[in-house]
């Protein structure tokens, strides 16, 4: 089953990664956006949102020290914005592939400090 809205861990990741670049109002608008695309790649997935507040934006955002953990799997995240589309990439950090239902699993977001 593919969720047509953001999972809670995806919202947490977006809030953290977008905070240096956008106001809280814009971030909340982005979080309310419906999922418009989803591609599972075995090593991870790409999840797309579309929102007019991103119309003039072009950014790639990667944050060191932020990752997700579910059971023994660790994942990283990259955000690509090409207005008005935002794509969040979730990818495995190990040799294990992500299960297709990864978005439905509880995922802990971990913030490492330098």
Secondary structure, 3 states (H helix, E strand, C coil): CCCCCCCHHHHHHHHHHHCCCCCHHHHHHHHCCCEEEEEECCCEEEEEEECHHHCCCEEEEECCCEEEEECCEEEEEEEEEECCEEEEEEEECCCCCCCCCHHHCCCEEEECCC
